[in-house]
Amino acid sequence: MHLTTVILDGSTRAGRVEGDEVVILDAPDVGAVFAQGGSAELGRSISFTDAQLAPMVTAPDKIVCVGVNYLDHVAEMGRDKPAAPTYFAKYRSALIGARDDIALPSPDISTDIDWEVELAIVIGSTVRDASADEALAAIGGYTVLNDVSVRDYQRRTTQFLAGKTFEGMTPLGPVVVTRDELGDGSGLAISSAIDGVVKQSSSTSELCFNCIDIVQDLSRIITLEPGDVIATGTPGGVGAARTPPEWMVNGTVVRCSIEGIGETVNCCRLPG
């Protein structure tokens, strides 16, 4: 099943995507659909192509991200393969819809704006201290996240958060595809393109720690709840690793795609 969250009549609504139509559901977002164990139809459909998409989960309790988690990205950043997942967080004000503009900071704040396509897990049921089977069962579905990164802020200290949670810079969507279709999330082609030029191209089979590993490990630290979002890391090909480094600027269009899910397409815009 493909679920989405749209902005409709001034508020958000979850929907089930059927072809080019979105059947509107009685829930405010996809996270609520999982929390409720499903939602009734409201008897209304809209065009998916024309819909204004919100972040798939509008106010997740937790947004947890995994750093340096693809073998090719580990290599390009000159790091050793990690012995355990590297976690950092985002706040919900960072999230935008799959077709929204990315709000670049003013150039006097930073111009080092990078792209990172990622497979994101949306938790579907509460889980704590999970076995591998329980971790997989707790995954509600998968979506696309672009972990747009402000690299100079990220590198000011050893802690990533400052460069990862700038407001209005993290697209999430366009749909959540449920686990019954995508299983454990492995073997999916994943890519990004900047102004039509492919920059990242890999497979989720290249993850150092896969989706089950991550959910199982996180569940030992904290209770995971329906609607929590977990970004699993980005493959090689980021702008910071290029010579010279490449950054997104005003007017850049970034497209992040994952097989079986779809793509986020966002234009970068300076304030004003």
C-alpha positions as CSV (number, residue, x, y, z in Angstrom):
1,M,0.0,0.0,0.0
2,H,1.1,3.5,-0.8
3,L,0.2,6.2,1.8
4,T,0.7,9.9,1.6
5,T,0.0,13.1,3.5
6,V,-1.5,16.1,1.7
7,I,-2.5,19.6,2.6
8,L,-6.2,20.0,2.1
9,D,-8.6,22.8,3.2
10,G,-5.9,24.3,5.4
11,S,-5.0,21.2,7.3
12,T,-3.2,17.9,6.7
13,R,-4.8,14.6,5.8
14,A,-3.5,11.2,5.2
15,G,-4.4,9.5,1.9
16,R,-4.1,6.1,0.1
17,V,-2.6,6.5,-3.3
18,E,-4.4,4.5,-6.0
19,G,-3.0,5.2,-9.4
20,D,-3.2,9.0,-9.9
21,E,-5.8,9.5,-7.2
22,V,-5.4,10.0,-3.5
23,V,-8.3,8.6,-1.4
24,I,-8.6,10.8,1.6
25,L,-8.5,9.1,5.0
26,D,-9.7,10.0,8.5
27,A,-6.2,10.7,9.9
28,P,-4.0,13.8,9.9
29,D,-0.9,12.1,8.5
30,V,0.6,8.7,7.8
31,G,2.0,8.3,11.3
32,A,-1.6,8.6,12.6
33,V,-2.7,5.9,10.2
34,F,-0.1,3.5,11.7
35,A,-1.0,4.5,15.3
36,Q,-4.7,3.9,14.7
37,G,-4.1,0.6,12.9
38,G,-5.7,2.0,9.8
39,S,-8.2,4.7,9.0
40,A,-11.6,5.0,7.4
41,E,-12.1,6.7,4.0
42,L,-13.8,10.1,4.0
43,G,-15.4,9.6,0.6
44,R,-13.3,12.1,-1.2
45,S,-10.5,11.7,-3.7
46,I,-8.0,14.2,-5.2
47,S,-5.4,14.1,-7.9
48,F,-2.0,12.9,-6.6
49,T,-0.2,14.8,-9.4
50,D,-1.8,18.1,-8.3
51,A,-1.8,17.5,-4.6
52,Q,0.1,19.7,-2.2
53,L,2.2,17.2,-0.3
54,A,3.1,17.6,3.3
55,P,5.9,15.7,5.1
56,M,4.6,12.2,5.4
57,V,4.7,12.5,9.2
58,T,4.0,16.1,10.2
59,A,5.1,16.0,13.8
60,P,7.1,12.8,14.6
61,D,8.0,12.3,18.2
62,K,11.5,11.3,17.0
63,I,13.6,11.9,13.9
64,V,16.7,9.8,14.1
65,C,19.4,9.7,11.4
66,V,22.3,7.4,10.8
67,G,25.6,8.8,9.6
68,V,28.3,7.2,7.4
69,N,26.2,4.0,6.8
70,Y,27.0,3.1,3.1
71,L,30.2,1.4,2.2
72,D,30.9,3.7,-0.7
73,H,30.2,6.9,1.4
74,V,32.5,5.6,4.1
75,A,35.2,5.2,1.5
76,E,34.8,8.7,-0.1
77,M,34.8,10.4,3.4
78,G,38.0,8.6,4.3
79,R,36.6,6.8,7.3
80,D,36.8,3.3,8.6
81,K,33.8,1.0,8.5
82,P,31.8,1.8,11.6
83,A,31.6,-0.7,14.4
84,A,28.2,0.6,15.5
85,P,25.7,3.0,14.0
86,T,26.4,6.7,14.3
87,Y,23.2,8.5,15.4
88,F,22.1,12.1,15.3
89,A,18.7,13.8,15.4
90,K,16.6,16.3,13.5
91,Y,13.7,18.4,14.7
92,R,10.4,18.5,13.0
93,S,10.7,22.1,11.8
94,A,13.4,20.8,9.4
95,L,10.8,18.7,7.5
96,I,9.2,19.8,4.3
97,G,7.0,18.2,1.6
98,A,8.4,16.2,-1.4
99,R,7.7,19.1,-3.8
100,D,8.3,22.1,-1.5
101,D,11.2,24.6,-2.0
102,I,14.3,24.0,0.2
103,A,14.8,27.2,2.3
104,L,18.5,28.0,1.9
105,P,20.1,30.0,4.6
106,S,21.4,33.5,3.8
107,P,24.8,33.4,2.1
108,D,26.3,35.2,5.1
109,I,25.3,32.2,7.2
110,S,26.5,29.4,4.9
111,T,26.9,28.5,1.2
112,D,28.1,24.9,1.9
113,I,24.7,23.2,1.2
114,D,24.9,19.5,0.3
115,W,22.5,16.8,-0.8
116,E,22.0,13.3,0.7
117,V,19.4,10.9,-0.6
118,E,18.3,8.4,2.1
119,L,15.9,5.6,2.6
120,A,13.8,6.5,5.6
121,I,11.9,4.1,7.9
122,V,8.5,5.1,9.4
123,I,7.8,3.1,12.5
124,G,4.4,1.4,12.4
125,S,4.1,-0.1,15.9
126,T,5.6,0.4,19.4
127,V,8.7,-1.6,20.0
128,R,11.3,-1.9,22.7
129,D,14.3,-4.2,23.1
130,A,13.4,-5.9,19.8
131,S,14.5,-9.2,18.3
132,A,15.3,-9.1,14.6
133,D,11.8,-10.4,13.8
134,E,10.2,-7.8,16.1
135,A,12.3,-5.1,14.6
136,L,11.1,-5.9,11.1
137,A,7.5,-6.2,12.3
138,A,7.7,-2.7,13.8
139,I,8.5,-1.1,10.4
140,G,5.3,0.4,9.0
141,G,6.9,1.5,5.7
142,Y,9.5,3.3,3.9
143,T,9.9,6.7,2.3
144,V,12.5,9.1,0.7
145,L,14.4,11.7,2.8
146,N,16.9,14.2,1.5
147,D,19.2,15.0,4.4
148,V,20.2,18.4,3.1
149,S,23.3,19.3,5.1
150,V,25.0,22.6,5.9
151,R,28.5,21.2,5.9
152,D,30.4,24.0,7.6
153,Y,27.9,24.0,10.5
154,Q,28.1,20.2,10.6
155,R,31.9,20.3,10.9
156,R,32.1,23.0,13.6
157,T,32.4,20.3,16.2
158,T,32.3,16.5,16.4
159,Q,28.5,16.6,16.8
160,F,26.5,16.7,13.5
161,L,23.2,18.2,14.7
162,A,24.0,21.9,13.9
163,G,24.4,21.2,10.2
164,K,21.5,18.7,9.9
165,T,18.4,20.4,11.3
166,F,18.3,23.8,9.6
167,E,14.6,24.8,9.4
168,G,12.7,23.9,6.2
169,M,15.5,21.9,4.5
170,T,14.6,18.2,4.8
171,P,12.2,16.9,2.2
172,L,10.2,13.7,3.2
173,G,8.0,11.9,0.8
174,P,6.3,11.5,-1.7
175,V,4.7,8.4,-0.3
176,V,5.2,5.8,2.4
177,V,5.3,2.3,0.9
178,T,4.3,-0.3,3.5
179,R,6.5,-3.2,4.5
180,D,4.4,-5.8,2.8
181,E,5.6,-4.4,-0.5
182,L,9.3,-3.6,0.3
183,G,10.1,-6.2,3.0
184,D,13.3,-5.3,4.9
185,G,14.2,-2.4,2.5
186,S,17.2,-4.1,1.0
187,G,18.2,-4.2,-2.7
188,L,16.5,-0.9,-3.7
189,A,18.2,1.4,-6.2
190,I,18.8,4.8,-4.7
191,S,20.0,7.9,-6.5
192,S,20.1,11.7,-6.5
193,A,20.5,14.2,-9.3
194,I,21.4,17.9,-9.3
195,D,19.9,19.9,-12.2
196,G,19.5,16.7,-14.1
197,V,23.0,15.3,-13.5
198,V,23.2,12.1,-11.5
199,K,25.4,12.5,-8.4
200,Q,24.6,9.5,-6.3
201,S,23.7,6.0,-7.6
202,S,23.8,3.0,-5.3
203,S,21.7,0.3,-3.7
204,T,20.3,-0.1,-0.2
205,S,22.1,-3.4,-0.1
206,E,25.3,-1.3,0.5
207,L,24.1,-0.3,3.9
208,C,26.6,-1.1,6.7
209,F,23.7,-1.5,9.1
210,N,20.5,-2.5,7.5
211,C,17.0,-1.4,8.5
212,I,16.5,-4.4,10.8
213,D,19.9,-3.7,12.5
214,I,19.0,-0.1,13.0
215,V,15.5,-0.6,14.5
216,Q,16.8,-3.4,16.7
217,D,19.7,-1.3,18.0
218,L,17.7,1.9,18.5
219,S,15.0,-0.1,20.4
220,R,17.5,-1.0,23.0
221,I,18.1,2.7,23.6
222,I,14.6,4.2,23.4
223,T,11.0,3.0,22.8
224,L,10.2,3.5,19.1
225,E,6.6,4.6,18.4
226,P,4.3,4.8,15.4
227,G,5.3,7.7,13.2
228,D,8.9,7.9,14.3
229,V,11.2,8.5,11.3
230,I,14.6,6.9,11.0
231,A,16.9,8.0,8.1
232,T,19.3,5.2,7.3
233,G,22.2,7.1,5.7
234,T,23.3,8.2,2.3
235,P,25.5,6.6,-0.4
236,G,28.6,8.0,-2.0
237,G,28.5,10.9,-4.3
238,V,27.8,13.9,-2.0
239,G,29.0,17.3,-2.9
240,A,31.4,17.6,0.1
241,A,33.5,14.7,-1.2
242,R,34.0,16.1,-4.7
243,T,37.1,18.0,-5.9
244,P,36.4,20.8,-5.7
245,P,33.4,20.5,-3.4
246,E,30.0,21.1,-5.1
247,W,27.2,22.9,-3.3
248,M,23.5,23.6,-4.0
249,V,22.7,27.2,-4.7
250,N,19.6,29.4,-5.3
251,G,17.6,27.8,-8.1
252,T,19.2,24.3,-7.9
253,V,16.8,21.5,-8.5
254,V,17.6,18.3,-6.5
255,R,15.8,15.0,-7.3
256,C,16.1,12.1,-4.8
257,S,14.8,8.7,-6.0
258,I,14.4,5.3,-4.5
259,E,13.1,2.3,-6.4
260,G,9.6,1.2,-5.5
261,I,8.9,4.4,-3.6
262,G,9.3,7.5,-5.9
263,E,11.1,10.7,-5.7
264,T,11.3,14.1,-4.0
265,V,11.9,17.0,-6.3
266,N,12.8,20.3,-4.7
267,C,14.1,23.7,-5.8
268,C,16.5,25.5,-3.5
269,R,15.5,29.1,-2.7
270,L,17.2,31.9,-0.9
271,P,15.1,34.0,1.6
272,G,13.1,36.8,0.1
